[in-house]
Amino acid sequence: MSLPTVIEEDHFSPWGSETLYNTGEAYFDSLVADIESARYSIDLESYIFARDAVGGRVAQALIDAHRRGLRVRVLMDAVGCYDSSDYYAGLLEAAGVEVKIFHPLPWQIHHYHRSPTTGSWLDKALHFISRINQRDHRKLCVIDCTHLWSGSFNISAVHLAPENGGEGWRDYGLCVGGPVVEELNQNFDALWSRGNIKLGKGLFRLYWDNLGRLARRRRNQLLLQHIDNARDHIWIVSAYFSPAVSIVKALANARRRQVDVKLIVPAHSDISLLPFLTATYYADLLNAGVKVYEYQPAMIHAKAVIIDDLHLIGSTNFNHRSFLHDLELDIQLHLPDSKQTLRQWFMQDIKDSIEVTAKSHRYSFTARLIGWCAKLIRYWV
């Protein structure tokens, strides 16, 4: 079956559609339904592809799509899928689905042939050693080159409610449509074949990514510029918060300009060191007047930024991994209803959080010691 022709536009236009999701049930039901109705191609990229009910359901939908004659490709990260890559690579490849593993760990020799990296065995081994800290943290699925699914949802049951077998993680996801989806599909192609990454028309207008040194540097600069130029509000949700000093200073300076700066972080994290590490930033933020909230019901895994009229949902955390190492993707919202929905989610999550104050921000010597020790290795966390 041939792929559809995507009409290129000479002018910039926003997404044709934006549909937002904040529960795993709604997101995965809709994603699987879209996979089941696909006509030409499916390209899926995920940091985690868990061996659980959600992973099995998505895998079966991909296998069924290939049996209908579609081109189906799956790109998994070697670390995120450390416990599941062997299983899913075997299952999917046996059914005819193409699978690649991003940056296998040096000792995962059995995955070397699945890596996009080319060259001899020695060339690959040296490459994987030098890039061991760079992971593919993106979460996306491109269907028929016309629809893009993205956000903070990995392919995992942890995002489902406890009554449905999950852990109730709080996440934001979305599905967008329009001609610019083709650019993101081309980026997937480049990662798949280690080709050149093209800087598309939609970059930093419809989507933010950091594929390549130029895009990574520009992305980090733009975020700082938006913070420095903010006039009304800066609202951030980050599952893992341990940013560079420049970000903390920029947020503090914005608050001194009377900008409303609010930050939501997890009270409970899947990475035990993170709450201690994040707490080491509280004093500087609170002293500047930044409002910090710890989300209580479950792990908040969402990643979102609202700076005046800029609204981003994606995979990027405010930490060194996202800014310096990992591959990330964030989608910029343009439709007024979508922006309003994201703002409503943010305010609801504040209601489900406890505000950190100077009085409540008192930790034992042991907790402070753990936090500062973690801060020494934050470059890799």
C-alpha positions in Angstrom: 0.0 0.0 0.0 1.5 3.3 -1.0 1.9 6.2 1.4 -0.3 9.4 1.0 1.1 12.5 -0.6 1.5 15.3 1.9 0.9 18.7 0.4 3.6 21.2 1.4 2.6 24.7 2.3 4.7 27.8 1.7 3.3 29.6 4.7 3.1 28.8 8.4 -0.2 27.5 9.7 -1.2 26.2 13.1 -2.3 22.7 13.9 -5.5 21.7 12.2 -6.7 19.9 15.3 -5.6 19.7 19.0 -7.2 17.1 21.3 -5.9 16.9 24.9 -5.9 14.0 27.4 -5.1 13.8 31.1 -6.0 10.2 31.9 -4.2 7.1 30.7 -7.5 5.4 30.0 -8.7 8.1 27.6 -5.3 8.5 26.0 -4.6 4.8 25.3 -8.1 4.0 24.2 -8.0 6.8 21.6 -4.4 6.0 20.5 -5.3 2.3 20.0 -8.5 3.3 18.1 -6.4 5.6 15.8 -3.9 2.7 15.2 -6.8 0.4 14.3 -8.1 2.9 11.8 -4.8 3.8 10.2 -4.5 3.3 6.5 -0.9 3.6 5.4 1.8 3.9 8.1 2.5 3.9 11.9 5.7 5.1 13.4 5.9 4.8 17.2 8.7 6.1 19.4 8.7 5.6 23.2 11.2 5.8 26.0 9.3 3.0 27.9 7.4 0.2 26.2 6.4 -1.8 29.3 5.6 -5.5 29.4 2.2 -5.1 30.9 -1.5 -4.8 29.9 -1.1 -1.5 28.1 2.1 -2.5 26.3 0.5 -5.8 25.2 -2.5 -4.0 23.9 -0.5 -1.5 21.9 1.8 -4.2 20.6 -1.2 -6.3 19.4 -2.7 -3.2 17.7 0.6 -2.6 15.8 0.8 -6.3 14.8 -2.8 -6.2 13.5 -2.0 -3.0 11.5 1.0 -4.7 9.9 -1.2 -7.6 8.9 -3.6 -5.2 7.2 -0.6 -4.2 5.0 0.6 -1.0 6.8 4.3 -0.1 7.3 4.8 -0.2 11.0 8.1 0.9 12.7 8.9 1.0 16.5 11.9 2.8 18.0 12.5 2.0 21.7 15.2 3.3 24.1 17.6 0.7 25.4 17.5 2.0 29.0 13.8 2.8 29.2 13.0 -0.6 27.7 15.8 -2.5 29.4 13.5 -5.1 30.9 11.1 -5.4 27.9 13.1 -4.7 24.7 14.1 -8.4 24.2 10.5 -9.5 24.5 8.9 -6.8 22.3 11.6 -6.9 19.7 11.1 -10.7 19.3 7.3 -10.4 19.3 7.0 -7.6 16.9 9.7 -8.7 14.5 8.2 -12.2 14.3 5.0 -10.5 13.1 6.8 -8.4 10.5 7.0 -5.1 12.4 10.3 -3.2 12.1 12.0 -2.6 15.4 15.1 -0.5 16.3 16.7 0.1 19.7 18.2 3.6 20.4 21.7 3.4 21.8 21.9 -0.1 23.2 24.1 -0.3 26.3 27.6 -1.5 25.5 27.0 -5.0 26.9 23.7 -5.4 24.9 25.5 -7.0 22.0 22.4 -8.8 20.9 20.8 -5.4 20.1 23.7 -4.0 18.1 22.0 -5.0 14.8 18.8 -3.2 15.8 20.6 0.1 16.5 20.3 2.9 13.9 24.0 3.4 14.4 26.0 2.0 11.5 29.6 0.6 11.3 31.5 -2.3 12.6 30.9 -4.0 15.9 33.8 -2.0 17.4 32.6 1.3 15.9 29.2 0.6 17.5 30.6 -0.4 20.9 32.7 2.8 21.1 29.7 4.9 20.0 27.5 3.4 22.7 30.1 3.9 25.4 30.5 7.6 24.4 26.8 8.2 24.2 25.7 6.0 27.1 24.1 9.0 28.9 22.1 10.2 25.8 18.6 8.6 25.8 15.6 8.8 23.5 13.1 10.2 26.0 10.5 11.2 23.3 7.0 9.8 23.3 5.3 9.9 19.9 3.2 8.1 17.4 2.8 9.3 13.9 -0.1 7.8 12.0 -0.5 8.2 8.2 1.8 11.2 8.4 -1.3 13.2 9.4 -1.8 12.6 13.1 0.8 13.0 15.9 0.3 11.5 19.4 2.7 12.9 22.0 3.0 14.2 25.6 4.3 12.5 28.7 2.6 9.1 28.4 5.0 6.2 28.0 3.5 2.9 26.8 2.9 1.7 30.4 0.1 0.7 32.7 1.4 3.0 35.5 -0.6 5.8 33.9 -3.9 4.0 34.5 -6.0 4.5 37.6 -5.4 1.9 40.4 -8.9 0.4 39.9 -7.7 -0.4 36.3 -4.4 -2.0 37.3 -2.3 1.2 37.3 -0.7 3.6 39.7 -2.7 6.7 38.8 0.2 8.7 37.5 -0.9 12.2 36.5 0.1 13.0 32.8 -0.8 15.2 30.0 -1.0 14.0 26.4 -2.4 15.2 23.1 -3.2 14.3 19.5 -2.5 17.0 16.8 -3.1 17.0 13.1 -2.0 19.1 10.1 0.7 19.3 7.4 3.5 19.9 9.9 3.1 16.4 11.2 5.1 15.4 8.1 8.1 17.3 9.5 8.0 15.2 12.6 7.7 12.1 10.5 10.8 13.2 8.6 12.6 13.6 12.0 11.6 10.1 12.9 13.0 8.9 9.5 16.3 10.7 10.3 16.6 9.0 13.7 15.6 5.7 12.2 18.3 5.8 9.5 20.8 8.2 11.2 20.2 10.8 8.5 20.4 14.5 8.6 17.9 16.3 10.8 16.2 19.1 8.9 15.1 22.3 10.7 11.5 22.5 9.6 9.1 25.4 9.3 7.2 24.3 12.4 10.2 24.1 14.7 9.7 26.4 17.7 6.3 27.5 16.3 4.3 24.2 16.5 6.8 21.9 18.1 10.0 22.1 20.1 12.7 19.4 19.8 16.4 19.2 20.4 17.5 16.8 17.6 21.0 18.1 16.8 23.2 20.6 18.6 21.8 23.6 16.9 18.2 22.8 17.8 19.2 21.9 21.4 21.0 25.1 21.9 18.3 27.2 20.3 15.6 25.4 22.4 17.4 26.1 25.7 18.0 29.8 24.7 14.4 30.3 23.6 13.0 29.0 26.9 15.3 31.3 28.9 14.2 34.2 26.6 10.5 33.5 27.2 11.1 33.4 31.0 13.1 36.6 30.8 10.4 38.3 28.7 7.4 37.1 30.7 5.1 39.8 31.8 2.2 38.0 33.5 2.7 34.4 34.5 5.1 31.4 34.4 3.5 28.1 35.3 5.5 25.0 35.2 4.8 21.3 35.8 7.9 19.1 36.0 8.1 15.5 37.1 11.9 15.8 37.7 13.0 19.3 38.7 16.8 19.9 39.0 17.6 22.7 36.5 20.7 24.7 35.9 21.5 27.8 37.9 20.5 30.0 35.0 16.9 28.7 35.1 16.6 29.2 38.8 18.0 32.8 38.5 15.6 33.5 35.6 12.6 32.3 37.6 13.7 34.4 40.6 14.2 37.5 38.5 10.8 37.0 36.9 9.2 36.9 40.3 11.0 40.1 41.3 9.4 41.7 38.2 6.0 40.8 39.8 5.4 37.9 37.4 3.3 35.1 38.8 5.6 32.1 39.0 4.2 28.8 40.1 5.9 25.4 40.0 4.3 21.9 40.5 6.5 19.0 41.4 5.8 15.5 42.7 5.6 14.9 46.5 6.3 11.2 45.7 8.6 10.2 42.9 9.4 6.9 41.1 13.1 8.0 41.5 13.7 8.0 45.2 16.5 10.6 45.1 14.5 13.2 43.2 12.4 14.7 46.0 15.5 15.2 48.0 17.3 16.8 45.1 14.4 19.0 44.1 14.1 20.2 47.7 17.6 21.7 47.5 16.2 24.3 45.1 13.3 25.4 47.4 15.2 28.0 49.5 16.3 30.1 46.5 12.9 29.8 44.9 10.9 30.6 48.0 13.1 33.5 49.0 12.4 35.0 45.6 8.6 34.6 46.1 8.1 31.6 43.7 5.2 29.5 44.6 6.1 25.8 44.9 3.5 23.0 45.1 4.0 19.3 45.8 1.3 17.1 44.1 -0.2 14.7 46.5 -2.6 12.1 45.0 0.1 10.1 43.0 3.2 10.6 41.0 2.8 13.6 38.7 4.7 12.7 35.6 3.4 15.5 33.4 5.6 18.1 31.7 4.1 21.4 30.7 5.1 25.1 30.5 2.8 28.1 30.3 4.5 31.4 29.9 2.0 34.1 29.1 0.6 32.9 25.7 3.2 30.1 25.2 1.7 26.7 26.1 3.8 23.6 25.8 3.0 19.9 26.5 5.6 17.2 26.0 8.4 15.1 27.4 10.9 17.7 28.6 11.6 18.0 32.3 13.3 20.9 34.0 16.5 18.9 34.6 20.0 18.4 33.2 19.0 15.2 31.4 16.4 17.0 29.3 18.4 20.1 28.7 21.8 18.6 28.0 21.5 14.9 27.1 18.1 13.3 26.2 16.1 13.6 23.0 12.8 15.4 23.7 9.7 16.6 22.0 7.2 19.3 23.1 4.1 20.4 21.3 3.1 24.1 21.3 -0.7 24.7 21.5 -2.4 27.3 19.4 -6.1 26.8 19.7 -7.7 28.9 22.5 -9.8 26.0 23.9 -6.7 23.9 24.2 -4.8 26.6 26.0 -7.7 27.1 28.4 -7.9 23.4 29.1 -4.2 23.2 30.0 -4.6 26.2 32.3 -7.6 24.5 34.0 -5.6 21.3 34.5 -2.8 23.3 36.1 -5.1 25.0 38.5 -6.8 21.7 39.4 -3.4 20.2 40.1 -2.5 23.0 42.4 -5.7 22.2 44.3 -4.5 18.7 44.6 -1.1 19.8 45.9 0.3 21.2 49.2 2.2 24.5 49.0 5.8 24.4 50.2 6.5 27.3 52.6 9.6 28.5 54.4 8.0 27.0 57.6 7.2 23.7 56.1 10.5 23.5 54.2 12.4 22.0 57.1 14.2 18.7 56.6 16.4 16.5 58.7 20.1 16.6 58.4 20.0 13.2 56.7 17.5 14.4 54.1 19.5 17.6 53.4 22.7 15.5 53.1 21.0 13.1 50.6 19.8 16.1 48.6 23.1 17.8 48.3 24.9 14.5 47.5 22.3 14.0 44.7 23.0 17.6 43.5 26.6 16.6 42.9 25.5 14.1 40.3 22.5 16.1 38.9 24.3 16.4 35.5 23.5 12.8 35.0 20.2 12.6 36.8 
